Amino acid sequence: MVQPEDRPVVLVGAVRTMHPARPGAEAVAVAHGRIVAVGPRDEVLAAVPGAAVHDVGDHQVLPGFIDAHNHLSIAALHPRWGDLRGVTDRDAVLDAIAAQAAAEPEAEWVRLAGWEGPEVAPVGRADLDDLGLDRPVVVAHVSLHAGTVDTRALAEMGVGRTTPDPAGGEIGRGPDGEPDGWLTERAWGEAHRRSLESYADPDRWAHHIVARARLLLAEGVTAIHDAACSPEAEAVYRAMAAAGTLPVSVLAMPHPSTLFSHDFGSRFDGPGTGEGDERFRVGPAKLFADGGLAIGLDVSVGGHRIHGGLLFDDLEDVALRAAERGWRLAVHAIGNVGVDRALGAFTQVARRRPDADHRFRVEHALVTGPGQWRRLAELGAIGVAQPGFVEHVGTQSGGVSFDDHRWLAFAGMAEAGVTLAGSSDDPCAPVPPMWCAHAGAHRHTTAGIALDPDQAVPVDDWLRAYTAGAALAGGQEHERGRLAVGLRADLVVLDGERVVETWVAGERVFDAGS
């Protein structure tokens, strides 16, 4: 459907507004990139005479999905790296590394991604050294929280036998005390930064972002929150927004280029939370409470205590420093101890600035208990959840439950009054919001493993989480996330759980039937 830019379009069908005062409607009219009318069919048509009518039949019209925790700037580069997803054979891993080195001869570091860890394919420093490559090699874990590197990479980073583990990180070591190449959390962050430098050409990076964003549009995602947006990525997004080439809206959550570092330098003095426009806006600062693989955990299973993980002891100081400059905060917290650390930081910030709209975000909250759900609700915090994690966590845990805590406590948080925001954590987990919503509603893996089924949340609630909930998490409730007059005309049309159309600023940009 190609319409003159100044001619309104009325979509007629079952309209889900996500607006509490008017949850349903029969039609929505869009013009000049905005919603100009919502309501009964005849009333909307009368309000916009001369509009083109687009009848979606028995399909549903909803606000465009917002992926509130996505790593678009990194995911966009994945096609340029060797893909190790599903590779379990050691020799196949080494062959892929050699092929990647040949495919990207200009890259200063050879980078591969998607590896599921040494427990799957035991490739260590010595194996990488034996390839005899002339550049450092890095194999990134699928979580982006760890990886394996060779001797050349360790040398360039200044990591050796006497190098101490950084606070919040671990350097893997062999029996002789020498680094074995495996780096976790903060020990890994510098390898991540250095291995991305060769891929930071703004024009080529922008091209990859466009390609990745088109895949998001096909899943109904019209906006994302880039959760840990480096200064380099932020600059690319800004340039794309200014040039009008960003296919999806981006909310950047600033974080240093070195992953898991809290060394923001002067960034807190730059453009802060809320600055920008609907195409590109600055969101909360992204901070870390615990690890992503080495999660801060203290739980029991059948009376047996399980505890450990890596914690980021500078969280509270950095949170207070950011908040004093007016920043909102988003804190990665996976284990229950990590969530406690995040709650402690939020509490201190709220006491220091009691009248501010903090809009605290806890990212992931993989393992939590009832007391934490209540504290999150009391602080007005938002749970940025990944329902698609049910598949991975259920598979890895075998469905084992904790005594006093829950995996992915979607229902517990929601019932306590915590707003949920839907997200994927792409490229670390599947993107499609409808697939993820189904996982969050049914709490079974594809192999039939049940993961704390009492924590299921209905699909309808996930639709709200991926629209109004995610908009609230990003401070975007006045521009998107609902179908209401004056808001941005980003829409998705569903046939059951299948995306058939996606509209951005009143223009249809994806049509499954074309």
MARDOLUM-205955 format. One record per residue (C-alpha): x, y, z; residue in three letters. Coordinates in steps of 0.001 Angstrom, whole numbers, plus 524288, in hexadecimal, padded with zeros to 5 digits. Example, Ala and Ser with C-alpha at 12.3 -4.5 7.8 and 13.67 -1.06 7.14 Angstrom:
2
8300C7EE6C81E78ala;835667FBDC81BE4ser;
This chain:
514
800008000080000met;8069580C767FB48val;7FF7B818AC7FFADgln;802888270F7FDC8pro;809E182BB6809A0glu;7FEF98351C80D9Easp;7F3C782B6C80C27arg;7EF3D824D5818B2pro;7ED9C8162581993val;7E34C80F92821E8val;7E62F801B182661leu;7D9847FA8C82912val;7D9437EE4983152gly;7DA887E9B483F5Dala;7E2AA7F4808457Dval;7E9BD7F23A85271arg;7ED757FFBC8574Athr;7F4A17FBFB863F0met;7EDEA8080186988his;7E6E2804CD87652pro;7DBE680E76873E9ala;7D8C8808DD8666Barg;7DF127FB6D864C6pro;7D80B7F7FD85829gly;7D3D97FEE484BC4ala;7CF757FC1183DE2glu;7D8588053C83675ala;7E48580D918379Aval;7E814818C982E86ala;7F5FB81D0C82BC0val;7FB1C82914824E3ala;808188303782468his;80E378257D82C8Cgly;804C38269C837E2arg;7F81A820D583CABile;7ED1482A6C839DFval;7E111822A683DD5ala;7DD908161284508val;7D0218108E847A8gly;7C40180B0E84112pro;7C56D8091C83275arg;7BB498130982E26asp;7C03381D7383785glu;7CE4081BFD83308val;7CA9481C608249Dleu;7C26582885826FEala;7CDB882EF182E29ala;7D71882D30822B7val;7CF6E82F6881612pro;7D65882AF0809D6gly;7DEE682123810F7ala;7E32D8148E80A87ala;7DCEF808E481141val;7E5317FD038145Chis;7DC987F20681963asp;7E4C97E7E082091val;7D9667DE6D82167gly;7D98A7D5F282D84asp;7E7907D9A3830E0his;7EB607E1A183CC8gln;7F19B7EF2A83C80val;7FA9F7F271847E2leu;805137FC7184AFFpro;812467F8E084540gly;81A3C7F02484E26phe;8253B7F61785622ile;830A27ED2285972asp;834E87F31386651ala;841D37EBB886757his;848817E9BC85A53asn;8569D7EB10855CFhis;854027EF65847EAleu;861277F60A84609ser;868537E95A84954ile;85E877DFE984345ala;85FA57E76583676ala;86DF37E36D8355Aleu;86BE17D4ED837B7his;86AF77D17A82927pro;8790E7D604827D0arg;87E157CC8583202trp;87F6F7BDE1831EFgly;872EE7B8088375Aasp;8751C7AD2284144leu;867077AB1884567arg;8649C79C9784641gly;872CE799108436Bval;8770A78E9784D08thr;882EC788918468Casp;8906678DBB84A32arg;8960578C5183C93asp;88A277930E836B6ala;88C6A79E9783FCBval;89A9979FA183BA1leu;896EE79E8A82D3Fasp;88D147A98F82F11ala;897807B2248354Bile;8A0B47B016829DAala;895BF7B30B82053ala;8925B7BF918278Egln;8A0777C41D82721ala;8A0647C23181867ala;893307C8D4816B9ala;897057D54681E17glu;8A57F7D74781AE4pro;8A5187E5BB81E82glu;89F857E3B682C21ala;8A9A87E5BD836BBglu;8A3667DB2E83F26trp;89D427CE8383A6Eval;88FE57CDBD840E9arg;885E37C2D68415Aleu;8790B7C2CE848B2ala;86E2E7BA1B84DB2gly;876E47B0478549Ftrp;870017A97B85FD0glu;87C0F7A7AC86817gly;8873E79E9086B5Bpro;87DDF794518706Cglu;879527927086252val;885B7793D885A45ala;8920279452862C2pro;899F179DF385ADBval;8A3917A57386324gly;8AF2D7AE57861BBarg;8B8577A38B85D34ala;8AEEE79EFD852ABasp;8ADBA7ACC984D62leu;8BC7D7AE9E84DC1asp;8BE667A239845D0asp;8B7177A87683A76leu;8C2EC7B14F8388Dgly;8BB0C7BD53834BFleu;8C1AA7CA8A833DEasp;8B7327D1B283BB4arg;8B0927D052848DCpro;8A5307C6D984920val;898E37C85785150val;88D9C7BEBA85215val;881F77C56F85875ala;878897BDAA860C9his;86A5D7BE8985C7Bval;8673B7C644868DCser;871577D0D48659Dleu;875C37CF80873BDhis;881C07C71987133ala;88AA87C1E7866B4gly;897497BAF386375thr;8A34F7C1D885DF3val;8B0D87BDEC85975asp;8BE487C1A085EA2thr;8BF867CD2585556arg;8B2C97D2F185A76ala;8B6E97D12386899leu;8C3D17D7D7865BBala;8BD597E37485F24glu;8B48F7E52886AFEmet;8BFEF7E3A387465gly;8BA4D7D77287ADDval;8C41C7CDBD88033gly;8C71B7C47288B35arg;8C7DE7CF1D89590thr;8BC207D6EE890E3thr;8B1EA7D6FF89BAApro;8A39E7D46F898DEasp;89C5D7E14A89767pro;8916B7E3EF8A108ala;885A77DDCD89A81gly;88D6C7D5488912Agly;895997C8FA89058glu;8A1677C50388854ile;8A11A7B672885BAgly;8ADB17AF908896Farg;8B3D37A25088757gly;8B9F5799C3891E7pro;8C6B27A15389056asp;8C0117AE5A8931Bgly;8C18A7B34E88522glu;8B5797B94387EA7pro;8AE947AEEA87684asp;8A7B97B8DC86DD4gly;89A437B8648742Atrp;895D97C5EA878CEleu;8894F7C8978803Fthr;8818F7D51B88298glu;88A8F7E0C288539arg;896847D8E888165ala;890067D71587411trp;88B507E4F8871ABgly;898087EA2986C0Eglu;8992D7DEEC8625Bala;88B737E21885DD1his;88EE77F07085BE9arg;89B7A7EE0985482arg;895AC7E3C384B97ser;88AC67ED238477Dleu;893C27F84684389glu;895C07F336835B3ser;8871A7F32C83377tyr;8843C8010F837DBala;8847D807A782A79asp;878238100C82BC8pro;8730380E5A81DE7asp;874C17FFA881D64arg;86FA87FE1382B36trp;86395805F08278Dala;8616A7FCF781BE3his;8617E7F11C824E0his;858467F7C282E84ile;84E8E7FA2A8237Aval;84F367EBE581F58ala;84D247E6F082D39arg;842347F0A582FB6ala;83AB97EB87823F7arg;83A7C7DE3182A7Dleu;834D87E4998369Aleu;82A427EB4282E9Dleu;826267DE098293Fala;823727DA0083760glu;81B6D7E63383A1Fgly;826457ED18841B3val;8260D7FBA283EACthr;82E928008C849D1ala;839997FB2B85219ile;8411D7FEE585E3Ehis;84F8C7FC5885BA4asp;853997F71C868E2ala;862107FAA986A58ala;864128042985F37cys;87263807A685D5Cser;87668815A7859F9pro;87A0B810F884C4Fglu;86CBC80AB684A2Eala;865F4816A284FB6glu;86CD881F37845ACala;868978164083A88val;85A7A8166D83F20tyr;85A8D8254284036arg;85FB5826B883270ala;855BA81D1D82D1Dmet;84A96823FC83414ala;84EF48312082EC4ala;84F9582B6382110ala;84257824C482277gly;848028173082017thr;844898106682CF8leu;83A068064B8299Epro;83611804C0837F4val;8360D80E8684306ser;8415780D1784C8Bval;842528105A85AEAleu;850C480FC685E67ala;854AF80B1E86BECmet;862988106F86CCCpro;86D9D807C7871BChis;87C718084086FE0pro;88273801398642Cser;888EF7F7B686D96thr;87DBC7EF0287194leu;87A787EE4788024phe;8832B7F9DA88353ser;87D218050688B01his;8874F80E9F88625asp;87E0B8180C87F59phe;8881D822EE87EECgly;8814582F9187B44ser;87545828EF87553arg;86CB082C6B880EDphe;86F2183AB387D86asp;86A7D838CB86F7Fgly;85CB083761869EEpro;854C3830E28749Fgly;848C58288587666thr;83D7282D5286E1Fgly;84543835B7864B5glu;842A88339385642gly;83660830D384E77asp;82DA98257A84AA8glu;8379281FE384121arg;843208203184A78phe;8428F82344858D9arg;84BBE8218386455val;8469B8183286E9Dgly;84B858141C87C07pro;859BE8114187EECala;85C94802A987E86lys;863387FD4F88AC3leu;866617EF9F88FCCphe;863C67E93789CE9ala;868A07DB6689A12asp;86D837D2EB88F0Fgly;8661C7CD08883CEgly;86C6F7BF9B88499leu;871D57C0D889261ala;865197C5C089837ile;8641B7CA478A648gly;85C837BF1A8AC5Aleu;859197BA8B8BA18asp;84E007B0C28B9C3val;84AAB7A3078BE03ser;84593797198B6FEval;83FE478C7D8BF9Agly;8466F792B68CB4Fgly;853CF792E28C4C2his;859C27A0798C3D0arg;85F0E7A55A8B6D0ile;866877B2148B6D0his;871037B9328AF38gly;872D47C2058A380gly;879497CF028A09Cleu;874897DC088A5FDleu;8775E7EA118A1FEphe;87A877F11E8AE8Fasp;87B137FEAF8A86Basp;86CC97FE5C8A43Fleu;8675F807148AEF0glu;871CA811A38AD7Dasp;86FF68126289EC0val;861338124489FFDala;8617981DBF8A966leu;86ADA825488A0BBarg;862478233F894D3ala;855A98267089BF5ala;85B458331D8A149glu;85D038376C8932Barg;84EE28342F89018gly;850A5826DD889DDtrp;8470681BC488B2Farg;84CB380E5688DB5leu;84B9A800CF887E4ala;852BE7F64F88F88val;856267E8CB88A7Fhis;853027DFA4895C8ala;851317D12889355ile;853037C97689FEFgly;84BA77CC7D8AC65asn;857F07D2368B29Cval;859B67DAD58A6ADgly;84B9C7DF458A7CAval;84DEC7E2978B61Fasp;859847EAEB8B201arg;851197F1EA8A7F1ala;8466E7F42D8B209leu;850837F9CC8BB5Bgly;8555A803548B10Eala;84784807498AD52phe;8441C809A38BB90thr;84FD6812848BDA8gln;84CCE81A3C8B15Cval;83E8F81BC78B561ala;842A2820CD8C2CAarg;84C2782A7D8BCC3arg;8422782F708B2D7arg;834AA82C568B883pro;82CC1834D28AF38asp;8328B830068A25Aala;82BC78270A898B2asp;8364881C9D89929his;82F898124A890E1arg;8393B8082989618phe;83B557FC8788D10arg;8402A7EF2F89143val;844DF7E7E28854Eglu;842AC7D90C8852Chis;83FDA7D5BD8938Fala;8419D7C76889072leu;840EA7C26F89E81val;8389D7C9D18A865thr;82FE77C7B98B42Cgly;823727CDAC8B9DEpro;82A657D7AA8C25Bgly;831807DCF98B688gln;824FD7DDD18AE97trp;81EFF7E6528B93Farg;82B017EF168BA3Carg;82B5A7F10E8AB85leu;81D077F4F38ABC8ala;81F077FE528B720glu;829E9805148AF98leu;8218C806028A361gly;82BAB7FDFC89C24ala;829157F7AD88F0Aile;82CBF7E99B88C57gly;832C47E8DD87ED7val;8303C7DA9387C0Eala;833EA7D0EF87168gln;8292F7C6A687037pro;831387BFCD865C8gly;83AFB7BC228706Dphe;831867B1658748Bval;8373F7A8C6869E6glu;8458A7AA7786D9Chis;843CD7AAE387C55val;83A7B79F6387C39gly;843FE7976C8741Fthr;84FE679AF087C3Fgln;8492D799188896Dser;841B378CE3885B4gly;835D37933D88BF2gly;83B827927A899B5val;834DD79C3D8A2CAser;83A637A3988AE76phe;834A97A2968BC10asp;831947B0F18BE6Aasp;834247B77E8B156his;82F2C7B6458A384arg;835007B622895F4trp;8300D7C16C88D9Bleu;825927C56589740ala;81CB87CC4588D95phe;8102E7C99889508ala;816257CC6D8A24Bgly;81AF97D9C389E21met;80E867DD40896DEala;805C57D94D8A239glu;80E217E16B8AB74ala;80BB87ED538A2DEgly;8182E7ED9D89AC7val;8162F7F21388CC8thr;81C1D7E87F88318leu;822EF7ED0C876C6ala;824C57E2D486C27gly;831D77E0A28659Eser;83AB97D6BB85F0Cser;849157D940862A3asp;84C537D73E85432asp;856197D20A84FBCpro;856E67C9CD85C17cys;849157C46485AC5ala;83DFA7C3BC850C1pro;8378F7D06D84C54val;8298D7CD8E847C2pro;820827D3BD851D9pro;815577CA7084EB7met;81DE47BE6185040trp;823767C3DD85CDCcys;815ED7C75C861EEala;811967B96E85F90his;81D6B7B46A86722ala;81A707BD918726Cgly;80C477B9508729Dala;80E827AAA087217his;81B627A92B8797Carg;81F8479CA587279his;82B6379AA2869F8thr;82A1C794AB85C7Cthr;82EBE787F1862C1ala;823747888B86C79gly;82B0E78CDB87899ile;82277794D8881C5ala;828F77A0B7887EDleu;821BC7A57A89411asp;8148D7A52A88D03pro;80E1F7ACF7897F9asp;815977B8C08929Egln;80E867B8B98858Cala;808CB7C58188092val;7FE227C55087601pro;801657C91C867FCval;7F8867D50D868FAasp;800C47DA0587442asp;80D037D81586C2Atrp;8070E7E01F86133leu;8056E7EB0286B25arg;8135B7E8EB86FF0ala;818C47EA368621Etyr;811287F6D285FCEthr;80C867FF5386B13ala;815927F8CE874FAgly;821B37FA7486CAAala;81E078087F86979ala;81CDF80B7087805leu;82A308055487A78ala;8302980E5B87051gly;8292281AB58749Egly;8224181A4986763gln;81425818E986BB9glu;810CD82639865E5his;815998226585856glu;8132F813CB8564Aarg;80E6D8070A85C43gly;7FFC9809EC85B16arg;7F65780D4B8502Cleu;7F1C581ACD85429ala;7F021827A784D09val;7FCE982EFA84BC5gly;805D68236384DDDleu;80F0E81E1484393arg;808748158F8394Fala;8109F8094F83B58asp;807C67FD7C839B7leu;8081A7EEC983868val;7FD737E6688324Eval;7FC337D87F83766leu;7F5E17CC6D831CEasp;7F50D7C49883E50gly;803467C41584298glu;808C67C74483518arg;80D297D4E983136val;8072F7D85A8241Bval;809D37E6FB82375glu;8127C7F0F782A2Ethr;8107E7FF9C8291Atrp;81A5B80A0982CF4val;816208183E82E10ala;809E7815458262Agly;810E480E2D81B21glu;80FC97FF99818D6arg;81DC67FA80818EEval;81B357EBE5819BEphe;810B67E3C881322asp;811747D508814B9ala;809337D34880894gly;811957DB487FF5Fser;
